[in-house]
Amino acid sequence: MTQTPLSPTSRSTVRRGKKRAVADRAVLHSILDSGLVCHLSTIIEGAPLVLPTAYGRDGDTLYVHGSTGALSLRTAGAGIEVCVAVTLVDGIVYSRSVFNHSMNYRSAVVHATATAVTDPDAKCHALNVVTEHAAPGSWDYARVPNTKELAQTSVLAIDLTEAAVKVRAGGPNDDDDDLAANRVWAGVLPLHQVWGEPEPCELLPEGVAAPEHVVAREVR
């Protein structure tokens, strides 16, 4: 299915490093699907607040959740503007000058008006999305939220229409003078993430093995 490309607005237009801007919505989805933590930014009582939180994507909607007691989610859910950022670091770029050191990265910044999800079925769907993004296979394996737990949980839906995507890949961008005169090492040190060996809860009964969706998980 053809996806509508990103159409930059005045606040989602990449001005610094324009050549790294990407308008392909599929790249936005890929970045969000590869990350585990987003940073939700809003204004609380006149001051800026940025919170790291788990999330999940369903089509062009991003879901975040938290406690109903959290002032940040209550404020954001009232229909104010929020900003969400996800950044993936792929490597450190070592250049011949410190000034030209950099990172290879993929980043997405989303601007939207958050919407509180209150319908019980819609809230369950959103929590399913968040859970399956963070811990695939868990929704059908573990106990799902009960009525009391749903009442204690706030969920926000964030539309992905307005977003900016930047990607840097490749080696150093050194000045000609440094290329000619500087003999220090330059290149890229890639960064890879891997899952470790599952560590069982000390309260597990004997003989309860880690399920396949935990053992076989791979970094996306």
N, C-alpha and C positions, 0 to 999 in steps of 0.2 A: 504494500500500500504506500502510495506517495505521501510524504509528510510535508506539511507546510513549513517552509524554511523560517528561520528566525528573522524578524523584521525589527531592527534596532530602533528604539525610541531615544529621546534625548538623554534619558538616564541610563539606558542600557547600551549606548554606543561606546565602543572601545576607542579611546582617544590615545592612550599611551600604548605603544607596541601594536599599532593597527594591523600590521602584517600577520599577527598571531590570532586575530579575531577569526572565528569560525561561525558561519551562518547555517550550517547543517544541523537540523534539529536532532537527527540520529546521533550526532556526537554529543549533544546535550544529554540525551537519554543514556548513552553509554557511560558518561562520566558519573551521572547520578546512580546508575545501576552498579558501578564499580566501587563507589564509596560506601562507608559505613556510618560516618558521622557528618552531619551538616551543622552549620552555625547559623542560628536564627537571630536576627537583629531587629530590634524594635525600640520604641521610646516608652519608658516607664516613668511616670511622674516627672516628665520633663528632662529625663536623663537617658542617654543611650545605654542599651543593654544587649550583650551578645551572649547567647547560650549554646553550647554544644549539645546536640540531641540526636537520637536515632530517628530514622525516617524510612519511608518506602514510597515507591512511585507506581502509580497505576495510570498508564497512558500519559496524558498531559496534566495530571494532578499529583502533587506531592503531599504526603500525609506526615504530620509530626504529632507526637502525643506527649502527655505528661499528666501530672496530678491536677485535679480540679482546684486544689489549694494554691497552685502556682499563679502568682499575680501576673507573670509574663504571659502565660497562655490565656488567662481571662481577659487581659487587656488586648492582646492580639486578636482574640476571637470576637471582639466587639466590632470588628470590621475596620481596623486601621491598617495602614500600609506597613508591610514588613519586607525584609530582605533576607534571602537565604543563600548561603555560599557553601560550595563543596570544592575542595582542592585535592588533587592526587599528585604526589611528587614521584616522578619516575627516575630521577637521577640528579646528581650534582655536576655542574659543568665547570671544570678547572681550566682557566685561561692563562695566558702568558702574563697578564696583568690582573691584579686583584679587582680593578674597576670592572673588568669584563667577565668576572666569575658570574655564574648564573645557575638556574635550575631548569631541568626539563620537567614540565608539569602539564596537567590538564585541569582547567578550572571552570566553574559555572557559577554565575551570580544571577539570582532570580528576584525580580521585583513583583509584588502582588499585594492584593488585599486579602488577608486571611479570612477564612470562613469557618465558623465553629460547626462541627459535625455533631448533631444532637440525636438524630433518628437512631434507635438502637440497632437496626439492621445495617444501616450505613456505617455506624461506628464499629460494629463487628467486622464489616468488610475492610474498613481502614486499618484496624488493628491486625487483621490477617495480613494485609499488605506489608505493614511495618515489620511484623514478626517474621514473615517469610523472606523479607529482604535481609534482616539481620541474622536470622537463624533458620535457614531453609529446612523444611520438613517438620518443623516443630508444631505448627498449628494442628496438624492431624495426629500428632504423636502425644503431645502433652495435653493437660486439661485446658480448655478454653475459658475465657473470663466469664464469671457468673454475673448475676444482676447487680450485686453489691459492688463488684470490681469495676463494672462498666460505669456505674454511677460515680466512682471515684476517679475516673479517667477522662481527661479532656483530649479531644482530637481536633486538629486544625487541618483544613484542606487549603492548599496553596496552588493556584493556577500557574502553569509553566509557560504561558503565552509570551511574557516579557522577560527575556533572559539574555545574558551576555556570556559567550564562551570564548576562552582563550586557550591556545595550545602552543607549547614550545617543545621542539624536538631537535635533535642533532647536536653537533659539536660546538666548540668555541667560536665566537665571532671576534677575532682579535684584530687590532689595528695593524696596518701595514708595517709601521715602525717596529712593533713588537715581533711580528713575523720574521723580520729581517735580522733583528739584533738579539732577541731574547731566546735562550736555549733551555728554558725551564720546561718541565713536562706539562702538556696540556691534553685534555680529553674529557671523557665522561665516566663518572663512577655510577653505574646503574643501581637503582634501589629496587629490591624485590621483597615482597612480603610472602610469608608462608605460614600455614597453620601448624602448630606444634602437636605433640601427642596429647590426646584427651586426658584430662585429670579428673578422675571420678570424685564425687562428693563422698566425704568420709562416713556419711550416714546411709549410703547405699547398702541394701541387703546383699549378701553374698550371692554371686552368680548373675547379677544384673549387668549385662555387657552394654557398652556404648552402641547406640543404633547406627545403622549404615549412613544415615544422613549427617551424622557427626563425624564418623571415622573417615568417610570418603570425601569430605568437603575440600574444595579447592578454591584458591584465591581467584576471584573473577577479574 
